[in-house]
């Protein structure tokens, strides 16, 4: 008989806000702006005593384009090489979705893309 009562107590305790696993993915070409946004998100989460993991640094993408300097094709064969580096950070939070809206309401630096994925845990 004590086992069903424990089940009821657990169900009553679980009536609070549902905790979700939230993954925030940040990407940018500028590392300083990206790190500033990461630090702001982590500090806001720590103020609310949330479980956080990250920021995890993902591998940098190096996009390379090689083009001819001359538009007509005549002359010496000289080439231009252009590169663009895309940096990426991943932050995991365990919190209700209402609190995440408050945390992510910070001013995001220009050039930083934010993607929020919510999963049940």
Secondary structure as GFF3:
##gff-version 3
##sequence-region A 1 121
A	DSSP	alpha_helix	2	13	.	.	.	ID=ss1
A	DSSP	beta_strand	20	28	.	.	.	ID=ss2
A	DSSP	alpha_helix	31	47	.	.	.	ID=ss3
A	DSSP	beta_strand	51	68	.	.	.	ID=ss4
A	DSSP	beta_strand	79	95	.	.	.	ID=ss5
A	DSSP	alpha_helix	97	103	.	.	.	ID=ss6
A	DSSP	beta_strand	112	120	.	.	.	ID=ss7
###
